[in-house]
Amino acid sequence: MVLSLLAVSALAVIAGEEPPETEEPADTEDAPPRVQEEEEQIRLPAAGHAPLGSTGLQVAIRTGVSFPVGDISRGPTRALADRFAARVPIVVDFGVKPIPELFVGGYGGVAWGAGAASCGGCAAWGFRIGLEAIVYLLPRSRVNPWLGYGVGYDSSFLRAGGVTQSVSGIDFANVTLGMDVRVSRAVGLGPYFEAALGSFGSQSFSERGSAVRDGDIAERAVHGWLSVGARLVFEP
């Protein structure tokens, strides 16, 4: 009898045993920072995202090869290519971008080359300076094509023996086009083409540094330098 009572009591205890407590979920007070961090990661640009177009100061250096076209003055033997051969220019563009789509500033450059084939052993050089504006078509893209226009002053020199001839005049249409490919947020590199058209208004001849003859060109003509090469730009 006693054993029966003990067995019944044991079963009752077993039957009435409370189930193990379940672990309550962790406090959610720490969740918002994690959610905020994830949102910030979503807002950040992807690794290959194109940087935004910049404003402010901009400097570019371009070089390549320039070919002479047109005439120094009117006449059958006044072609620019009869005096000058192709030359290598180094031009610096410097200015500001008030908005990402527009550059306004100036340019200055020098060029070295040789005389035409008819002037064997002649040395040739020149310099140019002027004002320009450039319109960027896709300033917020990694590949950014552009168009430019400028006006300026051009002077070219040719030395044969001890005599130096120079011709100078106005560049009334300096048309450029190219494409900047961003290699980083601050540097771009790409090809460019330039057609610098102008008219020489004066010429001079000097011998061993002393002026022999100078004066205006009466029958002016249109000449140009066609250039193709590469441009390195800072803050594209």
BELGITA-V234574 format. One record per helix or strand of 2 or more residues. SS is the DSSP state (alpha for helix, beta for strand). FROM is the first residue (numbers start at 1). TO is the last residue. If there is no record, write none. Layout:
SS/FROM/TO
SS/FROM/TO
//
This chain:
alpha/2/15
alpha/28/43
beta/56/71
alpha/80/82
beta/84/99
beta/102/115
beta/123/136
beta/143/160
beta/163/182
beta/187/207
beta/210/216
beta/223/234
//
